[in-house]
Amino acid sequence: MTGLDDKLSSERLRGRVEYWKQIASIQMHFNDMCIRTRWLGLTAIATLFAAAAVAARENTKFSVPFDLISPVGLPTILMMVSFVLLLALWFLDRRYYYKMLIAAVDYGERFEKH
């Protein structure tokens, strides 16, 4: 009977280790998503800033149909797009991926204590 008990406890331990590996994998996934979101987002924003700087030299302006507002410069439009992108990235990073990462870490800590 002890051989069966030892085998059962060994299988339980193996199952717990596999479960812990999955928890660590989820933590690494959300950490990677946080890093990638920041890296790619800041690259896109820097590109938009550079494009706005080049457009400022050209002095390109766009007019709205029916002359509702005065012509708007291309640098202004590019900076507004970069600001909207920055807000979207902040929301995605802080309100989604970061919260999921913290939840995964908290769950992992609780599992390790158990």
N, CA, C and O of each residue as an XYZ file, in Angstrom:
456
protein
N       0.808     -1.196      0.000
C       0.000      0.000      0.000
C       0.853      1.262      0.000
O       0.469      2.264     -0.602
N       2.003      1.226      0.666
C       2.843      2.427      0.704
C       3.419      2.748     -0.664
O       3.634      3.918     -0.978
N       3.672      1.742     -1.481
C       4.149      1.986     -2.842
C       3.121      2.745     -3.647
O       3.471      3.633     -4.424
N       1.849      2.404     -3.471
C       0.763      3.099     -4.162
C       0.610      4.520     -3.641
O       0.373      5.446     -4.417
N       0.744      4.695     -2.325
C       0.675      6.036     -1.731
C       1.826      6.910     -2.204
O       1.633      8.092     -2.487
N       3.019      6.339     -2.290
C       4.180      7.092     -2.773
C       3.994      7.510     -4.228
O       4.328      8.630     -4.613
N       3.460      6.599     -5.025
C       3.227      6.913     -6.434
C       2.163      7.991     -6.575
O       2.294      8.880     -7.416
N       1.115      7.927     -5.766
C       0.047      8.920     -5.799
C       0.563     10.284     -5.373
O       0.254     11.293     -6.006
N       1.351     10.320     -4.299
C       1.891     11.610     -3.853
C       2.897     12.161     -4.862
O       2.999     13.375     -5.041
N       3.638     11.273     -5.519
C       4.564     11.711     -6.563
C       3.803     12.325     -7.740
O       4.227     13.343     -8.286
N       2.689     11.715     -8.133
C       1.871     12.251     -9.227
C       1.238     13.588     -8.838
O       1.149     14.499     -9.661
N       0.804     13.699     -7.601
C       0.242     14.983     -7.134
C       1.287     16.079     -7.187
O       1.012     17.193     -7.633
N       2.488     15.757     -6.727
C       3.580     16.736     -6.757
C       3.902     17.126     -8.193
O       4.109     18.304     -8.483
N       3.946     16.153     -9.089
C       4.215     16.436    -10.502
C       3.124     17.340    -11.079
O       3.417     18.259    -11.843
N       1.868     17.079    -10.713
C       0.755     17.920    -11.170
C       0.860     19.340    -10.648
O       0.579     20.294    -11.374
N       1.261     19.484     -9.396
C       1.428     20.831     -8.818
C       2.557     21.590     -9.503
O       2.449     22.790     -9.754
N       3.633     20.882     -9.801
C       4.760     21.532    -10.486
C       4.325     21.993    -11.880
O       4.668     23.099    -12.300
N       3.582     21.162    -12.590
C       3.094     21.537    -13.921
C       2.148     22.729    -13.836
O       2.193     23.624    -14.681
N       1.295     22.742    -12.818
C       0.382     23.869    -12.616
C       1.169     25.138    -12.334
O       0.837     26.205    -12.850
N       2.214     25.027    -11.513
C       3.052     26.191    -11.205
C       3.752     26.690    -12.468
O       3.900     27.897    -12.658
N       4.182     25.769    -13.333
C       4.813     26.168    -14.588
C       3.847     26.960    -15.462
O       4.239     27.931    -16.110
N       2.586     26.542    -15.477
C       1.577     27.270    -16.256
C       1.346     28.667    -15.692
O       1.191     29.625    -16.449
N       1.321     28.786    -14.378
C       1.156     30.101    -13.747
C       2.328     30.997    -14.120
O       2.130     32.158    -14.475
N       3.556     30.467    -14.043
C       4.741     31.251    -14.402
C       4.709     31.629    -15.878
O       5.130     32.727    -16.244
N       4.215     30.735    -16.728
C       4.108     31.031    -18.150
C       3.131     32.176    -18.401
O       3.392     33.037    -19.241
N       2.027     32.194    -17.693
C       1.056     33.281    -17.831
C       1.657     34.596    -17.353
O       1.447     35.635    -17.979
N       2.393     34.564    -16.266
C       3.055     35.767    -15.772
C       4.040     36.309    -16.807
O       4.093     37.514    -17.052
N       4.811     35.419    -17.406
C       5.775     35.848    -18.428
C       5.064     36.390    -19.663
O       5.547     37.329    -20.296
N       3.925     35.806    -20.006
C       3.164     36.283    -21.165
C       2.714     37.727    -20.954
O       2.917     38.572    -21.827
N       2.108     38.016    -19.809
C       1.625     39.374    -19.581
C       2.770     40.364    -19.397
O       2.639     41.529    -19.774
N       3.882     39.928    -18.828
C       5.050     40.798    -18.738
C       5.570     41.119    -20.137
O       5.918     42.263    -20.430
N       5.619     40.113    -20.989
C       6.060     40.313    -22.368
C       5.112     41.252    -23.108
O       5.562     42.101    -23.877
N       3.822     41.110    -22.888
C       2.854     41.989    -23.556
C       3.006     43.433    -23.095
O       2.874     44.353    -23.902
N       3.283     43.649    -21.807
C       3.535     45.009    -21.310
C       4.752     45.613    -22.003
O       4.714     46.754    -22.463
N       5.817     44.846    -22.070
C       7.053     45.340    -22.684
C       6.852     45.610    -24.171
O       7.275     46.650    -24.674
N       6.212     44.687    -24.874
C       5.995     44.873    -26.315
C       5.087     46.061    -26.608
O       5.333     46.812    -27.552
N       4.051     46.236    -25.812
C       3.150     47.361    -26.017
C       3.905     48.677    -25.870
O       3.748     49.585    -26.686
N       4.710     48.776    -24.845
C       5.482     50.000    -24.635
C       6.499     50.206    -25.749
O       6.634     51.312    -26.274
N       7.207     49.154    -26.108
C       8.266     49.263    -27.101
C       7.705     49.646    -28.469
O       8.171     50.605    -29.084
N       6.712     48.906    -28.947
C       6.143     49.204    -30.261
C       5.391     50.533    -30.269
O       5.449     51.279    -31.247
N       4.694     50.820    -29.191
C       3.950     52.068    -29.116
C       4.855     53.289    -29.119
O       4.598     54.261    -29.830
N       5.901     53.237    -28.334
C       6.818     54.373    -28.300
C       7.576     54.522    -29.611
O       7.927     55.636    -30.000
N       7.832     53.415    -30.294
C       8.446     53.495    -31.615
C       7.513     54.197    -32.598
O       7.952     55.043    -33.377
N       6.240     53.851    -32.563
C       5.261     54.490    -33.452
C       5.114     55.973    -33.127
O       5.020     56.802    -34.032
N       5.093     56.307    -31.855
C       4.956     57.709    -31.461
C       6.185     58.509    -31.875
O       6.059     59.636    -32.355
N       7.374     57.935    -31.695
C       8.597     58.622    -32.129
C       8.591     58.827    -33.638
O       9.053     59.861    -34.122
N       8.077     57.857    -34.388
C       7.984     57.993    -35.836
C       7.021     59.116    -36.213
O       7.301     59.899    -37.121
N       5.912     59.193    -35.528
C       4.958     60.283    -35.796
C       5.554     61.641    -35.451
O       5.318     62.615    -36.166
N       6.318     61.722    -34.374
C       6.982     62.978    -34.015
C       7.975     63.381    -35.106
O       8.039     64.549    -35.490
N       8.744     62.417    -35.600
C       9.708     62.714    -36.659
C       8.987     63.163    -37.927
O       9.428     64.097    -38.597
N       7.885     62.503    -38.254
C       7.111     62.901    -39.429
C       6.539     64.304    -39.251
O       6.475     65.073    -40.210
N       6.126     64.640    -38.044
C       5.618     65.990    -37.772
C       6.731     67.025    -37.925
O       6.486     68.125    -38.421
N       7.941     66.689    -37.509
C       9.063     67.615    -37.659
C       9.385     67.855    -39.132
O       9.652     68.986    -39.539
N       9.359     66.789    -39.924
C       9.607     66.938    -41.360
C       8.471     67.727    -42.007
O       8.721     68.574    -42.864
N       7.239     67.463    -41.612
C       6.087     68.171    -42.182
C       6.089     69.643    -41.800
O       5.559     70.477    -42.534
N       6.681     69.966    -40.656
C       6.743     71.370    -40.245
C       7.630     72.165    -41.197
O       7.370     73.342    -41.448
N       8.666     71.536    -41.725
C       9.530     72.222    -42.692
C       8.801     72.491    -44.006
O       9.042     73.502    -44.665
N       7.911     71.577    -44.378
C       7.199     71.695    -45.654
C       6.017     72.671    -45.585
O       5.552     73.170    -46.610
N       5.540     72.934    -44.370
C       4.416     73.848    -44.150
C       3.167     73.402    -44.935
O       2.538     74.206    -45.624
N       2.826     72.130    -44.820
C       1.658     71.569    -45.490
C       0.419     71.817    -44.648
O       0.422     71.593    -43.437
N      -0.637     72.280    -45.298
C      -1.892     72.543    -44.590
C      -3.038     71.842    -45.315
O      -3.019     71.667    -46.533
N      -4.035     71.448    -44.523
C      -5.246     70.826    -45.050
C      -6.429     71.712    -44.725
O      -6.524     72.265    -43.629
N      -7.326     71.844    -45.680
C      -8.539     72.614    -45.417
C      -9.716     71.657    -45.299
O      -9.781     70.626    -45.968
N     -10.633     72.031    -44.435
C     -11.832     71.233    -44.205
C     -12.880     71.655    -45.229
O     -12.996     72.841    -45.537
N     -13.648     70.697    -45.764
C     -14.693     71.077    -46.725
C     -15.657     72.121    -46.139
O     -15.943     72.116    -44.941
N     -16.133     72.983    -46.977
C     -17.087     74.030    -46.637
C     -16.494     75.086    -45.725
O     -17.241     75.879    -45.152
N     -15.193     75.125    -45.571
C     -14.490     76.149    -44.786
C     -15.069     76.331    -43.385
O     -15.284     77.458    -42.939
N     -15.318     75.225    -42.697
C     -15.850     75.300    -41.337
C     -14.802     75.836    -40.359
O     -15.130     76.593    -39.445
N     -13.555     75.445    -40.552
C     -12.466     75.952    -39.721
C     -11.320     76.343    -40.635
O     -11.289     75.978    -41.810
N     -10.396     77.078    -40.085
C      -9.252     77.494    -40.896
C      -8.382     76.284    -41.223
O      -8.477     75.266    -40.538
N      -7.548     76.366    -42.236
C      -6.693     75.231    -42.608
C      -5.835     74.760    -41.433
O      -5.339     75.560    -40.639
N      -5.677     73.442    -41.350
C      -4.926     72.823    -40.258
C      -3.632     72.264    -40.833
O      -3.630     71.637    -41.893
N      -2.530     72.500    -40.120
C      -1.237     72.016    -40.586
C      -1.076     70.525    -40.357
O      -1.636     69.963    -39.416
N      -0.302     69.889    -41.233
C      -0.029     68.467    -41.106
C       0.678     68.132    -39.788
O       0.367     67.103    -39.188
N       1.614     68.958    -39.317
C       2.229     68.644    -38.015
C       1.210     68.582    -36.881
O       1.331     67.751    -35.981
N       0.223     69.445    -36.921
C      -0.825     69.429    -35.896
C      -1.605     68.125    -35.936
O      -1.890     67.528    -34.899
N      -1.943     67.694    -37.132
C      -2.689     66.440    -37.276
C      -1.849     65.265    -36.789
O      -2.354     64.400    -36.074
N      -0.575     65.223    -37.168
C       0.298     64.136    -36.740
C       0.497     64.120    -35.227
O       0.548     63.052    -34.618
N       0.608     65.287    -34.626
C       0.760     65.344    -33.173
C      -0.526     64.911    -32.470
O      -0.475     64.268    -31.422
N      -1.665     65.256    -33.036
C      -2.929     64.812    -32.442
C      -3.065     63.288    -32.544
O      -3.525     62.639    -31.605
N      -2.669     62.731    -33.672
C      -2.714     61.272    -33.841
C      -1.777     60.601    -32.846
O      -2.132     59.585    -32.250
N      -0.587     61.161    -32.661
C       0.360     60.571    -31.708
C      -0.163     60.679    -30.278
O       0.066     59.778    -29.471
N      -0.857     61.761    -29.955
C      -1.435     61.902    -28.620
C      -2.543     60.872    -28.393
O      -2.619     60.273    -27.320
N      -3.392     60.664    -29.383
C      -4.449     59.660    -29.273
C      -3.830     58.259    -29.149
O      -4.308     57.435    -28.369
N      -2.779     57.997    -29.911
C      -2.084     56.717    -29.820
C      -1.465     56.537    -28.439
O      -1.525     55.449    -27.867
N      -0.874     57.594    -27.905
C      -0.289     57.532    -26.567
C      -1.355     57.216    -25.517
O      -1.124     56.396    -24.628
N      -2.500     57.850    -25.612
C      -3.586     57.562    -24.673
C      -4.085     56.124    -24.811
O      -4.359     55.461    -23.811
N      -4.202     55.649    -26.037
C      -4.654     54.273    -26.258
C      -3.649     53.277    -25.694
O      -4.034     52.279    -25.084
N      -2.376     53.542    -25.894
C      -1.343     52.644    -25.368
C      -1.306     52.668    -23.845
O      -1.130     51.635    -23.200
N      -1.473     53.845    -23.286
C      -1.501     53.953    -21.823
C      -2.667     53.141    -21.275
O      -2.516     52.389    -20.312
N      -3.835     53.300    -21.900
C      -5.012     52.560    -21.443
C      -4.786     51.056    -21.562
O      -5.081     50.309    -20.629
N      -4.271     50.614    -22.689
C      -4.034     49.195    -22.902
C      -3.008     48.651    -21.910
O      -3.178     47.561    -21.365
N      -1.952     49.411    -21.684
C      -0.892     48.959    -20.802
C      -1.328     48.977    -19.341
O      -1.279     47.945    -18.672
N      -1.749     50.119    -18.845
C      -2.048     50.265    -17.424
C      -3.372     49.628    -17.015
O      -3.479     49.062    -15.926
N      -4.355     49.714    -17.863
C      -5.687     49.244    -17.481
C      -5.972     47.803    -17.875
O      -6.969     47.231    -17.434
N      -5.119     47.210    -18.693
C      -5.384     45.843    -19.103
C      -4.204     44.922    -18.808
O      -4.280     44.086    -17.908
N      -3.109     45.071    -19.563
C      -1.989     44.140    -19.404
C      -1.371     44.203    -18.013
O      -1.071     43.164    -17.424
N      -1.177     45.400    -17.483
C      -0.555     45.526    -16.162
C      -1.438     44.909    -15.077
O      -0.940     44.224    -14.184
N      -2.741     45.150    -15.153
C      -3.651     44.559    -14.166
C      -3.670     43.035    -14.270
O      -3.727     42.337    -13.258
N      -3.624     42.528    -15.495
C      -3.593     41.078    -15.673
C      -2.285     40.497    -15.143
O      -2.280     39.410    -14.565
N      -1.176     41.213    -15.334
C       0.113     40.761    -14.811
C       0.092     40.729    -13.289
O       0.543     39.757    -12.684
N      -0.422     41.772    -12.673
C      -0.496     41.825    -11.209
C      -1.394     40.706    -10.682
O      -1.067     40.071     -9.679
N      -2.517     40.463    -11.347
C      -3.418     39.385    -10.921
C      -2.734     38.024    -11.045
O      -2.892     37.170    -10.172
N      -1.983     37.818    -12.114
C      -1.282     36.544    -12.288
C      -0.198     36.362    -11.227
O      -0.002     35.257    -10.721
N       0.498     37.431    -10.894
C       1.534     37.355     -9.858
C       0.900     37.095     -8.492
O       1.407     36.278     -7.723
N      -0.193     37.773     -8.186
C      -0.882     37.540     -6.910
C      -1.359     36.089     -6.804
O      -1.211     35.451     -5.761
N      -1.931     35.580     -7.893
C      -2.395     34.195     -7.885
C      -1.218     33.236     -7.695
O      -1.327     32.255     -6.958
N      -0.103     33.516     -8.353
C       1.081     32.693     -8.211
C       1.619     32.695     -6.778
O       2.042     31.660     -6.264
N       1.598     33.858     -6.144
C       2.050     33.951     -4.763
C       1.134     33.158     -3.831
O       1.602     32.467     -2.926
N      -0.168     33.266     -4.062
C      -1.097     32.494     -3.240
C      -0.904     30.992     -3.437
O      -0.962     30.222     -2.478
N      -0.674     30.584     -4.674
C      -0.448     29.163     -4.951
C       0.839     28.672     -4.291
O       0.879     27.563     -3.757
N       1.890     29.493     -4.325
C       3.150     29.084     -3.710
C       3.036     28.980     -2.187
O       3.652     28.113     -1.567
N       2.238     29.876     -1.592
C       2.054     29.812     -0.132
C       1.240     28.589      0.267
O       1.453     28.008      1.331
N       0.312     28.209     -0.593
C      -0.557     27.063     -0.299
C       0.267     25.800     -0.362
O      -0.259     24.708     -0.147
